[in-house]
Amino acid sequence: MIKQWQDWIWIVFLIWYGVGIILVSLDWLPPSLQWANAVFLYLAGILAILYAMKKFGGQIGAIIALGIMLLTIFAESLGVHYGLIFGSYHYERDFGFQLVGVPITIGFAWVMVIFTSMAHYEFLLYQRKTVMGAFIYSTVTSILAVTMDLIIDPVAFKGREYWVWDEDGMYYDIPTQNFLGWFFVSFFIQFVLYYWIKHEGVSSHWSSRMRRLYFLVIFMFIVTAIVEGLWLAVWVTLAFYGVSLLLRKRLEKVV
């Protein structure tokens, strides 16, 4: 079977991921290679963009992904400059080129979060469109988005100090507002996308690939959290992820 160029991007990601998971698990990642984290998120985001292009059609999918990237970067900038939506914080590490004070890496990460969460609940998109259906779909996908942040933020803040929160919170001193912000930003985007999608337009192969991508990303952060001794984040994330998978199976039976 001849591999397409999109498949080679997946292979490059897996190779990059494999090397990264070894370096992280052994705590061998030197400061000089911290830029590799940004490449990891770029590759994950590019894979999610390819998924969007297959789902919505090439050009439209790319435009939708770009729109999500710009929207989430703008939302993040409100936190950086005004403490809105996610709370007040600032970046401590150089993640490369920034737009309105937010690394574009974060935009790629958000695209990955949105479309990997979508892939878990694609079967809800092809039912008859109703307000209740939109609410259920947007809620369950947004819970998955928050689940990912439950491991990302403790690692990025307490473990690696990629960014620093200017306010306190009950969970690793991260403001509760941040997790609410993640939920509602995701909810808004998914609610719009729910009505946008009219047909499947993507192979089950790529849907499965996106679900694996979601797991691989949280697993990378779980390994990092273990290395940093952030055990509460590990167990909380696994609990939320497990509940999400059970909820997915339950909804599949209902619809």
N, C-alpha and C positions, 0 to 999 in steps of 0.2 A: 504494500500500500504506500503510495507516494505521499509524503508529508507536505502540507502546505506551509507557507511562510509563517502563518499564525501558530502552527504547531511547534515550529522551531523556537518561537518566543516562549512558549510554555516549557520547552526543554531547557532553554537558557535559564528561565526562572527556577526550575527544579534544581539545576546544577548550582546556581547561585545560592539557593535556599539550603541545599545539602551542605555546602561548604560553611555557610553561615551558622547553621544549627550546630555543627561540630565546634566551631570557634566559640560560639556563645556558651554551649553546654560545658566546655572545658575552661571557660573564662579566659580564652586566649586572644580575644579581639583587642588589638592594641589601639591606642588613641589615634594613631595615624591612619587607621582603617575605618574610622567612624562614618566616613562618607559612604561606606558600603550599605549602611542602613537606609540612606536616601535612595540608592539604586534599587534596593529591595522593594521599597514602596512604589517607585516609578514603574518597575516591572509588573507589580501586582495591579497597579492602576491601568497600565496599558492592556493587560489581559482583560480587565473589566470593560475597558473601552471597546475592545474587539467583540466582546459578548454583546454590548449595546448595539454595535454596528450590525451584528447578525440578527438581533431581535427587532430593531426598528428599521433596518435598511442602512446600508453603508453611510451615506452622507448625513441622513437625519440622525442616525445613532451617534455619530461623532459630534454633531451639533448638540444633541441632548446631553451627552457626557461632558462637553465643554461648558454647557449651561450649568450643570450640577457643580462642576469644578469652580466656576466663577461665583455662583451663589454661595457655596459653602466657604470659600475664601473670604467673601464679603462678610458672612456671618461670623467667621472666626475673627476678622479684623475688628468687629464691634466689641469683642471681648478684649482684644489686645489694647485698643485705644480707649474704650469707654466702660468696660466691665459688663457689657450687655450679653444676653443669651447664655453664654457659657460661664460667665464670671470673669474676674479680672486676673490676668496672667501675662507673662512675658517670656519670650524665647531666650534660652541661655546658650544654645549651640547653633552653629551655622549650618542650616539645611539647604544652602544654596540660594538661588534667585528668589526674591520676595516680591509679592504684589500686595500693595496697601498694608505692608507690615507683616504679611503672612507668607511663609514659604509655600511655593506652588506644590511642593511635595505633599503638603496637607490636603490640597485639592485632589491630587491623585489618590491619596488614601481614602478620602470621602467617596470618590467614584467607586473604588473597590468595595467599600462598606455597603453602599446602596445596592449595587448590582449582585454582590454575593448574597446579600440578604434576600433580594428579589428571587434569586434562583432557588432558594429553599421553598418558596411559596408560589411558584409559577402557576401551579394548578388552580389557584384562586383567581388568576387573571382572566381565565377563559370561560368563566361562568357568566351568567346574565349580570350586567352592570347594575348595581344597586348602591344606595348610600350606605346601607349596612355592610354590604360586601366590601366597599371601599374602606370603611372604618375598621373592619376585621383585618383586611389585608395590610393596611397601613400600620395597625397596632402590632401585629405579630412580626412584621419585618423590622419595625422600629425597636422592638424588644431585642432582636438579634443585633441591631446596631449598638444598643446600650451594652449588651453582653460583651461585645468586642472592646468597648471603651472601659469596661470594668477591669480589664487586664492591661490595656494600653496605657491608661493614665497613671496607675501606680508605678509601672515600670519606667515610663518616660519621666515622671516627676520624682518619685522616691528613689528609684533604682539608678537612673542615668542622668537626671536633671537636664533633660532636653528642653523642658520649660518649667517655670516656677509659678505656683499659684500665689496670689497676693492676699487670698482669704483662706479661712480654715473650713473644714468640713468633718463629718463623722468618719468618712471612709478615706483613710490615708491622708487626712487633711486636705482632701479635694472637695471644693464646694458642691453641695447637692445640686445647685443650680446647673452645674456642668452636665450632669447626667440627664436632667430634665431638658436642657438645651439640646443634647444629642437626640433625645427621643422626639422632641417636637420638630426639629429641623428635618430629621429623617421622615417623620410622619407627614409633613407638608409635601416633601418631594415624592414620596411613595403614593400619596393620595392623588397627586396630579398624574403620575405615571400610570396609575391604575386605570384611569379613564382614557389615557393616550393609547394604550395597547389594545389593538383590535383583533390581532391574530397571533399565533405562536411565533412564527418567523425565526426560530432558532432550534438547532438540533439538540436532542437530549444529551448528546456528547458534551456540548459546551455548557449546558445547564449543570451537568454532573461535575464538570471541571470547575465551575464557579463555586459549587458547594465544597469541593475539595480545597479550593483556594481559601475559602473562609476558615476552614479547619486548620490549614497549614499556617495561616497568619496568627490565629490565636495560639496555636501550639508553639510557634516561635516565641511569642511573648510569655507564654506559660513557662517555657524552659528558662527564659531570661529571669522571670520572677522567682523561680526556684533557686537559680544561682544567686540572686540578690536577697534571698530569704523572705520573700513577700508571699508567705503561704496563705494568708487570708485571701489575697487576690486570686490565687490559684483555685482554691476551693469554691469561692463565690462564683468565679467565671465558669467552672465546670458544672456547678449546680444550675446556673442560668442556661447554659448551653444544653444540658441534659433535659431540662424542662422544655426548652424550645423544640428539641427533636421529638419529644413525646407529644407536644402540642401539634406539631406538623403531622405526625402519624394519625392523631385523632381527627384533625381537620380533613385529611385525605379520605378517611372513612366516611365522614359526614357528607362531603361534597361528591 
